[in-house]
Amino acid sequence: MARDSADINVRSYTSQIPFARHLGFELTKFEDGESEIRYTAKPEHLNTFDVTHGGACMTLLDIAMAAAARSQTPEIGVVTIEMKTSFMRPSVGPLHARGRLMHRTATLAFAEATIYDEQERACAHATGTFKYVKRRLPTGPGSANALRPPSTD
């Protein structure tokens, strides 16, 4: 089952990412270097051909890879260093992306993800490199910590 470490788990992971929450992503697998996210594009997420916009697909792939990378050590965050995406067919209807951690070093994760349609046809595929970063300290009005993005140094 999904790990419950540092309040990161299969039920809360995508809800902590505002853009994933906005798109309606539902993380259904988050364990052992693998992830799965379900997504059905809303009308405002479609392109002029009435298929899921490439940017929404790339976000789905990015988050699926990041979730796979984090699933072994959910208390450590990741930031995307680079990503390559190939679009193979239109992404239409309910979709799901499966992410897989391919290799990990002390500081980097190498992952891949594929988006599938309801017929299990591959629609898009991506590979990416992610850097492991410590989670930020709490920020905001009640915190002494300044809001700053994680370092990729």
C-alpha positions, 0 to 999 in steps of 0.5 A: 500500500502507499507509504504514509511518510511526512504527510505524503501519501496516495490520498494527499500527494496531488492535493498538495500541488495546486496546478494538479488540483486545478486540473483534477488529477487523482493519484491512485498509485504511489509506491516502490518507484511507480505511480499512476494518475487518473485524469479526464480533461475538462472543456477548458483543458482541450485544444482547438481539435477538442483533444487534451492540450499538450501542456496538460498532457506534459503536466500529467507526465511530469507529475507522474514521473515526479511521483514515481521518483518520490514514492520510495522516499516521500519525505524528500521533494523533487524538482524537474531538471529536464523532460522530453515528451513524444506525442503519439496519438490524440489524448481523448477521454479519460486518461491515466499516466503510469510513471516509473523510476528507472534509476536513482543516485543520491541526488538525481532520479531518472524516470519515465511515464506514459499516458494511456487512453481508455483502450490502453493505447499509448498517447504520449510518453516522456522521460525526465531527470529530477533532482532530489531536494529537501522540503521547504520549511513552512512559510507565510505570515506565522513563519520566520522562513522566507518563501524561496524556491528550492535550489537546483545547485 
